[in-house]
């Protein structure tokens, strides 16, 4: 039986210091960034096999690939959540993040 993994976007302030899920920050490092005053928070994408998403998370898509591939970084021109959602959906549909 395969496991469904859920990719989600989540605000940095909602990510605990030791999340129970895998999280990638802005440049897709797994290291939580240190923000300097005035810096905008980075985009964070997580993945979990749990049936419920963490508070504040927005579902991006699902896969049953194991191991779970890291999500694609947003293209430089993508600065908002809806645009990233579209590019993420295209990535899953391409087969790179979904079952092949």
DALINMO-V871725 format. One line per field, one symbol per residue. phi: phi as a letter, one per 20 degrees, with the letter a starting at -180 (. if undefined). burial: # if it has 24 or more other ideal C-beta (glycine too) atoms within 12 Angstrom, else .. Layout:
phi = ???
burial = ???
//
This chain:
phi = .ededdebebfgfeeffcfececddkemeeeffeeegnfffffccdbbeffdefgnecfdrcbdfcffffffffggfedcgfffgfffffffffnfddfd
burial = ....######.#..#...#.######...............#######....##..#######.#..#####.#.........##.##..##....#...
//
